[in-house]
């Protein structure tokens, strides 16, 4: 298995990976929603405001993760939020997601990103270093439906401290349905 950031010409395959994975786990409506989110993130988010990492095996796309910029009005630190994440249904349970996440987080660290955040299953994301954070310490762009899933980690040698000011996400995520 190899990792890459090169999605050139593979955008439709990446969108389909997310659509199929979320359809299998959450149903067709969620699959369509997340497939459309990935399409919008790829099409409307400027290159400096997103990172895309894929996992491949024998030329087949088996995993994908996207990070996009999250800006805090009164904070100079660079923050990216992870989401969505997908591993092909038939490939799940083999550690592919964790290896892909560790690869992506290391790349963000190398790129000078200060903090990575996500909104998801605390048990799963704790395996790659995410810890719960209170909304008071890192306001989300919208009210969180499940605040226990708001997670963060410092990508520097400094401890995670509160983020200052209201937050703003990229346009593709700027919808309360994702929060």
Secondary structure, 3 states (H helix, E strand, C coil): CEEECCCCCCHHHHHHHHHHHHHHHHCHHHHHHHHHHHHHHHHHCCHHHEEEEEEEECCEEEEEEEEEEEEECCCCCCEEEEEEEEECHHHCCCCHHHHHHHHHHHHHHHCCCCEEEEECCHHHHHCCCCEECCCCCCCCCCCCCCHHHEEEEECCCCCCCCCCCCEEECHHHCCHHHC
